[in-house]
Amino acid sequence: MAESMKGLHRSHRCTEVSTANIGETVIVMGWVQKSRNKGGIIFVDLRDRSGLLQVIFEENDIGVDGFLKAEKLRSEFVVAITGKVEARSGAVNENLATGAIEIRATELRILSEAETPPFPIEEESRTKEELRLKYRYLDLRRPDLQKNLIMRSKVANLTRLFLAEEGFLEIETPMLTKSTPEGARDYLVPSRVHPGNFYALPQSPQLFKQLLMCSGYDRYFQIVKCFRDEDLRADRQPEFTQIDMELSFVDVDDVIGINERLLQKLFKETIGVEVKLPIQRMTYKEAMERFGSDKPDTRFGMELRDVSETVKNCSFSVFTGALEKGGSVRGINAVGQGEMPRKKIDALVEFAKGFGAKGLAYLAIGSDGSFKSSFSKFMTEEELTALVTAMSGKPGDLLLFAADEDEVVFDVLGNLRLEMARNQDLLKKDVYNFLWVTEFPLLEYSKEEGRYTAKHHPFTMPMEEDLELLDTDPSKVRAKAYDIVLNGTEIGGGSVRIFQNHIQEKMFEVLGFTKEDAYDRFGFLLNAFKYGVPPHAGLAYGLDRLIMLMAKEDSIRDVIAFPKVKDASCLMTDAPNLVEDKQLVELGIEVTNQEE
């Protein structure tokens, strides 16, 4: 029978009680982690979001009725306990914040009883994720998840404080907005008042934050939900959170400067990590050529080497064929992996094929300096030696090569170096390597659509020195765009925006939009630009990804209170679900091929 807490007020959270309170009477409340009846004395570990505290029940202190009540305590009962703080009578528990003390209970109230939970509430749970997400309210009681969400709250609060001191205003933008299908797929919301018409949930507040700059608000930020109807993976959710910002009268260095100081503050005050400033910068071109990725993981080497010149005259047609088609031959040196068994090398070849490679050439250097290679019969000893020299190969190394168009070579070797690093346990989670990647291509060519699309979005400013290339070679135009990368994960990105009308019109022209198309999609922004628009720039972080890396987790689901699974459903609430026919009639919607 549940009791009331009337007349009781919690004096401390569990780990707020310390040796300084010895001799005092305290009132603590929480969940029973476990109860051990040793005959005449009952030990209970009490848990709340702060941690654990040991409570002792003996008949002399709590009375006969109180002791009988304590005997009923089971895992996850919710209790209120009054008692005296004492130095622990047994051995001090070094693993607990409260390991030097215990509470000798003088009163117990059982506020709520609990059924046996479907899995134990413990750190490093081995319970399958599907079961944990179905009972997420229980999963969230686990100390490791609580630690993550407390960290997330702290980061959000520190961000607000820092940006307020930097003169930013927190302004909310609408959740029901207009669909502008340029990017990921929108989530649509039907309108009852305007039958057949739809709102879209925002993929980001991009257009609104630019309008706020037109409105003179100077520095805006928001910690905001965004929505994208796209295929999911470990670091993606259909709804995710951004730290979003926009600034007027600034250029690239101003945005980077503020954000470096923000990151420095967040990492120092949340996890005690010093971020050395300035953060290294690298152009997109250099990142691709050295790491095969626009979000390089710089915690380890194994950089790409271009050996096209070295092999251009050899007889290996895989290499020369790629060069004749305008591609390249590049390799990575897996230092010390020369003795890798053939079976593992074959697995790497299959891995490479998953990223578009037709195959993977390898050359293993034995400890005696001998060569074992998949292509040695097509090359002379001198050519092989020159190739090894170009790759800085030493006895015991394994050299892996891809030959194709640059895009494929970068994708294959960029992912291969990460796979090798994973296999060799080189990806240390307590190392935090930041990197700004700058000068992204403004455009990328879509073979499916037969036109250029914006790499970032249609309002990204080209670099001034590349403006004339918009007419002659759009693929070579660089953007005033920048990403902040941490340990091979893009945690944020932004750009300087176009604010001159003639550049914006030229951009739409290159993207294949007519003036009517542009006004149909983005008319409210383009009209605002007619009334005096300041130069402006912005950046948005993926808050979930940032917290995931700070908390050393592998999935953003572990830093979001109520996440979705891979098919974008919620196992706890059973969303999405069918709705009543009456609701559909009100919206003028008829559903075909409905899932039961």
Residue pairs with C-beta under 8 A, 6 or more apart in sequence:
1 110
2 110
2 111
2 112
2 113
3 109
3 110
3 111
4 109
4 111
5 29
5 80
5 109
5 111
8 27
8 29
8 80
8 82
8 109
9 27
10 27
10 28
10 29
10 80
11 26
11 27
11 28
12 21
12 26
12 27
12 28
13 28
13 48
13 49
13 50
14 28
14 30
14 46
14 47
14 48
14 50
14 51
14 52
14 53
14 98
15 50
15 51
15 52
15 53
15 97
15 98
16 50
17 26
17 28
17 53
17 85
17 98
17 101
17 103
18 98
18 101
19 87
19 100
19 101
21 85
21 101
22 85
22 86
22 87
22 101
23 84
23 85
24 84
24 85
25 82
25 83
25 84
25 85
25 106
26 82
26 83
26 84
26 85
26 103
27 80
27 81
27 82
28 46
28 48
28 53
28 55
28 80
28 81
28 83
28 103
29 48
29 78
29 79
29 80
29 81
29 111
30 46
30 47
30 48
30 53
30 78
30 79
31 46
31 47
31 48
31 76
31 77
31 78
31 79
31 114
31 121
31 141
32 44
32 45
32 46
32 47
32 73
32 74
32 75
32 76
32 77
32 78
32 79
33 44
33 45
33 46
33 47
33 52
33 75
33 121
34 44
34 45
34 75
35 42
35 43
35 44
35 45
35 70
35 73
35 74
35 75
36 42
36 43
36 44
37 71
40 58
40 59
41 56
41 57
41 58
42 56
42 57
42 58
42 67
42 70
42 71
42 73
43 54
43 55
43 56
44 54
44 55
44 56
44 57
44 70
44 73
44 79
45 52
45 53
45 54
45 55
46 52
46 53
46 54
46 55
46 79
46 81
46 103
47 53
47 121
47 141
47 143
49 146
49 150
51 96
51 97
51 98
51 143
52 96
52 98
53 98
53 101
53 102
53 103
54 88
54 93
54 96
54 98
54 101
54 102
54 103
55 81
55 83
55 102
55 103
55 105
56 102
56 103
56 104
56 105
57 66
57 67
57 70
57 105
57 108
58 67
58 104
59 66
59 67
61 83
61 104
61 105
61 106
62 70
62 105
62 106
62 107
62 108
66 105
66 107
66 108
69 108
69 110
70 105
70 108
72 110
73 79
73 110
74 113
74 114
74 116
75 114
75 116
75 117
75 120
75 121
76 114
76 117
76 121
76 141
77 110
77 112
77 113
77 114
78 110
78 111
78 112
78 114
79 108
79 109
79 110
79 111
80 108
80 109
80 111
81 103
81 105
81 107
81 108
81 109
82 105
82 106
82 107
82 108
83 103
83 104
83 105
83 106
83 107
84 103
84 104
84 106
85 101
85 102
85 103
86 101
86 102
86 103
86 104
87 100
87 101
88 99
88 100
88 101
88 102
89 102
92 99
92 100
93 99
117 135
117 138
118 131
118 135
118 138
119 125
119 127
119 131
119 132
119 135
119 138
120 127
121 138
121 141
121 142
122 142
123 142
123 143
123 144
124 144
125 132
125 139
125 142
129 557
129 565
130 565
130 571
132 138
132 139
133 139
133 557
133 563
133 565
133 570
133 571
133 572
134 571
134 572
135 572
136 561
136 562
136 571
136 572
137 572
139 145
140 146
140 149
140 561
144 558
145 558
147 551
148 547
148 551
148 553
148 558
148 559
149 559
149 561
151 270
151 271
151 547
151 550
151 551
151 559
152 543
152 547
152 559
154 269
154 270
155 266
155 270
155 543
155 546
155 547
155 550
156 223
156 543
158 265
158 266
158 269
158 270
159 221
159 223
159 243
159 262
159 266
160 170
160 223
162 261
162 262
162 265
162 266
163 170
163 219
163 221
163 245
163 262
164 170
166 219
166 258
167 218
167 219
168 219
168 220
168 221
168 245
169 217
169 218
169 219
169 220
169 221
170 220
170 221
170 222
171 212
171 217
171 220
171 222
172 222
172 224
173 202
173 205
173 208
173 209
173 212
173 222
173 224
174 202
174 208
175 201
175 202
175 225
176 189
176 199
176 201
177 199
177 200
177 201
177 202
177 208
178 199
178 200
178 524
179 186
179 188
179 198
179 199
179 200
180 186
180 200
180 207
180 521
180 522
182 453
182 454
182 457
182 458
182 521
183 203
183 228
183 457
184 203
184 228
184 229
184 230
185 228
185 229
185 230
186 200
186 201
186 203
186 227
186 229
187 200
187 201
187 227
187 228
187 229
187 238
188 198
188 199
188 200
188 201
189 198
189 199
189 200
189 201
190 197
190 198
190 587
190 588
190 589
191 197
191 198
191 199
191 587
192 586
192 587
195 587
195 588
196 588
201 227
202 208
202 226
202 227
203 226
203 227
203 228
204 226
204 242
204 244
204 540
205 222
205 224
205 226
205 242
205 244
206 457
206 459
207 522
207 524
207 525
209 220
209 222
209 244
209 245
209 246
209 538
210 246
210 459
210 497
210 525
210 536
210 538
211 524
211 525
211 528
212 220
212 246
213 220
213 246
213 247
213 248
213 497
213 533
213 534
213 536
214 528
214 529
214 531
214 532
214 533
214 534
216 248
216 534
217 248
218 247
218 248
218 249
219 245
219 246
219 247
219 248
220 245
220 246
220 247
221 243
221 244
221 245
221 246
222 242
222 244
222 245
223 241
223 242
223 243
223 244
223 543
224 241
224 242
224 244
225 239
225 240
225 241
226 239
226 240
226 241
226 242
227 238
227 239
228 238
228 240
229 238
229 568
230 236
230 238
232 238
232 564
232 565
232 566
232 567
232 568
233 566
234 554
234 555
234 556
234 557
235 489
235 542
235 544
235 545
235 548
235 555
235 556
236 556
237 544
237 556
237 557
237 560
237 563
237 564
238 564
238 568
239 564
240 542
240 543
240 544
240 556
241 542
241 543
241 544
242 540
242 541
242 542
242 543
243 492
243 540
243 541
243 543
243 546
244 538
244 540
245 538
245 539
245 540
246 536
246 537
246 538
247 254
247 255
247 258
247 536
247 537
247 538
248 534
248 535
248 536
249 534
249 535
249 536
250 496
250 535
250 536
250 537
251 480
251 496
251 535
251 537
252 438
252 480
252 482
252 496
252 537
254 537
255 482
255 494
255 496
255 537
255 538
255 539
256 279
256 281
256 436
256 482
259 484
259 492
259 539
260 275
260 277
260 278
260 279
261 277
263 275
263 279
263 434
263 484
264 274
264 275
264 277
266 546
266 550
267 273
267 274
267 275
267 432
267 550
268 274
268 275
270 550
271 550
273 432
275 432
275 434
279 434
279 435
279 436
279 484
280 298
280 434
280 435
280 436
281 435
281 436
281 437
281 438
282 290
282 296
282 435
282 436
282 437
282 438
283 437
283 438
283 439
284 294
284 437
284 438
284 439
284 440
284 441
284 478
285 439
287 293
287 294
287 295
287 296
287 435
287 437
288 294
288 406
288 410
288 414
289 304
289 306
290 296
290 303
290 304
291 297
291 298
291 303
291 304
291 414
291 417
292 304
292 330
292 409
292 410
292 411
292 412
292 413
292 414
292 415
292 417
293 410
293 414
293 488
294 437
294 440
294 483
294 490
295 437
295 483
295 485
295 488
295 489
295 490
296 435
296 437
296 485
296 488
297 418
297 421
297 427
297 433
297 487
297 488
298 433
298 435
298 488
299 421
299 426
299 427
299 428
299 431
299 433
299 487
299 488
300 421
300 426
300 427
301 335
302 332
302 333
302 334
302 335
302 417
302 420
302 421
303 332
303 417
304 330
304 331
304 332
304 410
304 413
304 414
304 417
305 330
305 331
305 332
305 333
305 390
305 391
305 392
306 328
306 329
306 330
307 329
307 330
307 331
307 387
307 390
307 391
307 401
308 323
308 328
308 329
308 330
310 383
310 386
310 387
310 390
311 319
311 320
311 323
311 329
311 379
311 383
311 387
312 319
312 320
312 323
313 320
314 320
314 378
314 379
314 380
314 383
315 378
315 379
316 361
316 375
316 378
316 379
317 378
318 358
318 359
318 361
318 375
318 403
319 329
319 361
319 375
319 401
319 403
321 403
322 328
322 329
322 403
322 404
322 405
323 329
323 403
325 405
326 405
327 403
327 404
327 405
327 406
327 408
327 409
328 403
328 405
328 406
328 409
329 401
329 402
329 403
329 409
330 401
330 402
330 409
330 410
330 413
331 391
331 399
331 400
331 401
331 402
331 413
332 399
332 400
332 413
332 416
332 417
332 420
333 391
333 392
333 393
333 397
333 398
333 399
334 340
334 397
334 398
334 399
334 400
334 420
334 424
335 394
335 396
335 397
336 396
336 397
337 396
337 397
337 398
337 420
337 424
338 364
338 365
338 366
338 367
338 395
338 396
338 397
338 398
339 364
339 367
339 396
340 364
340 398
345 362
345 364
345 398
348 360
348 362
348 400
348 416
348 419
348 420
349 357
349 359
349 360
351 415
351 416
351 419
352 359
352 360
352 402
352 412
352 415
352 416
353 359
353 360
355 408
355 411
355 412
355 415
355 416
356 404
356 408
356 411
356 412
357 402
357 404
357 408
357 412
358 404
360 400
360 401
360 402
360 412
360 416
361 373
361 374
361 375
361 400
361 401
361 402
361 403
362 373
362 374
362 398
362 399
362 400
362 401
363 371
363 372
363 373
363 374
363 375
363 376
363 384
363 387
363 388
363 393
363 398
363 399
363 401
364 371
364 372
364 373
364 397
364 398
364 399
365 371
365 388
365 393
365 394
365 395
365 396
365 397
365 398
365 399
366 372
366 395
366 396
367 395
367 396
368 395
369 395
371 384
371 388
373 379
373 384
376 384
379 387
387 399
388 399
391 397
391 399
393 399
400 413
400 416
402 408
402 409
402 412
402 413
402 416
403 409
404 412
418 427
418 488
421 427
427 487
427 488
429 552
430 552
431 487
432 486
432 487
432 549
433 486
433 487
434 484
434 485
434 486
435 484
435 485
435 486
436 482
436 483
436 484
436 485
437 482
437 483
437 485
438 481
438 482
439 463
439 478
439 479
439 481
440 455
440 456
440 478
440 479
440 481
440 482
440 483
441 455
441 475
441 476
441 477
441 478
441 479
442 454
442 455
442 456
442 460
442 462
442 466
442 474
442 477
442 478
442 479
442 481
443 452
443 453
443 454
443 455
443 474
443 475
443 477
443 510
443 511
444 452
444 453
444 455
445 451
445 452
445 453
445 475
446 452
446 453
451 511
451 512
452 474
452 475
452 510
452 511
452 512
453 511
454 460
454 507
454 511
455 479
455 481
456 479
456 481
456 493
456 495
457 495
458 507
458 508
458 511
458 513
458 522
459 495
459 497
459 498
459 504
459 507
459 525
460 479
460 480
460 481
460 495
460 496
460 497
460 498
461 479
461 480
461 495
461 496
461 497
461 498
461 499
461 503
462 470
462 477
462 478
462 479
462 480
462 498
462 503
462 507
463 477
463 478
463 479
463 480
466 476
466 477
466 478
467 477
467 503
469 476
469 477
470 477
470 506
470 507
470 510
474 510
479 495
480 495
480 496
480 537
481 493
481 494
481 495
481 496
482 493
482 494
482 495
482 539
483 490
483 492
483 493
484 490
484 491
484 492
484 493
484 539
484 541
485 491
486 546
486 549
487 549
489 545
489 549
490 542
490 545
491 541
491 542
491 545
491 546
491 549
492 539
492 540
492 541
492 542
492 546
493 539
493 540
494 537
494 538
494 539
494 540
495 537
495 538
496 535
496 536
496 537
497 535
497 536
497 537
497 538
498 504
498 507
499 529
499 533
499 534
499 535
499 536
501 529
501 530
504 526
504 529
505 515
505 518
508 515
508 517
508 518
513 521
518 526
519 526
544 556
544 559
544 560
545 556
547 556
547 559
548 554
548 555
548 556
548 558
548 559
551 558
551 559
553 559
556 563
557 563
557 565
562 570
562 572
563 570
564 570
565 571
568 576
569 575
569 576
578 594
578 595
584 590
584 591
